[in-house]
Amino acid sequence: MPPFTVLHVCMGNICRSPMAERLLALAVADRSGSEELVHSHSTGTGGWHSGEPMHPSAARQVQARGGDPAGFAARRLRSQDLDAADLVLVATADQQLYVTALRPDAAPRTFVLGELGRLLPRVDQAGLPPAGPTPAAVHARGVALVAALDAIRAGAEPQPGDDLDDPWGRAEKTFARVADEIEAVLRPLAAALLPPG
């Protein structure tokens, strides 16, 4: 049950999904004054980097935006992570296929990051349960929001432009662009979960 749990998934869990994990936590804290209302965490489809800290360039992007990369350790996706997630945000359509092959019942809760960004403006937020400053209220609103997003998607496949580039091994400006794209989706998500009261 509460809090509303968002699982971010990429390949190695040192670049994209850690940035998303910490930037969503930051967006929630900026709106509510607390990180306790939403549980944001991340994993990778592969275990090559298990136990490692966030990539230094990813950590710099999180810090530059006011977030905290401290204490992060990469880990591999487990089926129980998917079972416990109210929303699964993956970096690419390939990772969406990986998640839904591992746990078919997670399909209605699993979105490519860019896909969620496209669908979110189409949700009639007035039809969602009212948000409140409690984990239970945010959880109820979040679950309804995910169901509304899946209904709007209506089984359509992600679009090619929905994928988030992998910045691993690339220049700092690529990490900055990817972090900007992550924030462009996760800030509105936090606003939908925690609208002004």
RADAGI-V524278 format. One line per field, one symbol per residue. ss: DSSP state (h for helix, s for strand, l for the rest). psi: psi as a letter, one per 20 degrees, with the letter a starting at -180 (. if undefined). burial: 1 if it has 24 or more other ideal C-beta (glycine too) atoms within 12 Angstrom, else 0. A space follows every 50 residues. Layout:
ss = ???
psi = ???
burial = ???
//
This chain:
ss = lllssssssslllllhhhhhhhhhhhhhhhhhlllllsssssssllllll lllllhhhhhhhhhlllllllllllsllhhhhhhllssssllhhhhhhhh hhlhhhhhhssshhhhhhhhllllhhhlllllllhhhhhhhhhhhhhhhh hhhllllllhhhlllllllllhhhhhhhhhhhhhhhhhhhhhhllll
psi = bqrppppppbfikifghhggghhggghghhhijqiihpoorrrqhqjhjp iqrqphhghhhgghjjroiqjqpqrqpqhhghhiphppoqhrhhhghggh hgnhiigijpqqghgghhhgiipnihiqqqqrkqhgghggggghgghggh ghhkiqqqqhihqpqoipjrrhhggggghghghhghghghhhhmqp.
burial = 00111111111111111111111111110011001011111111100010 00011011101100101010010111100011001111111110110111 01100101111111111011001010011010001011111111110111 00100001000111111100000010011011111111111111100
//
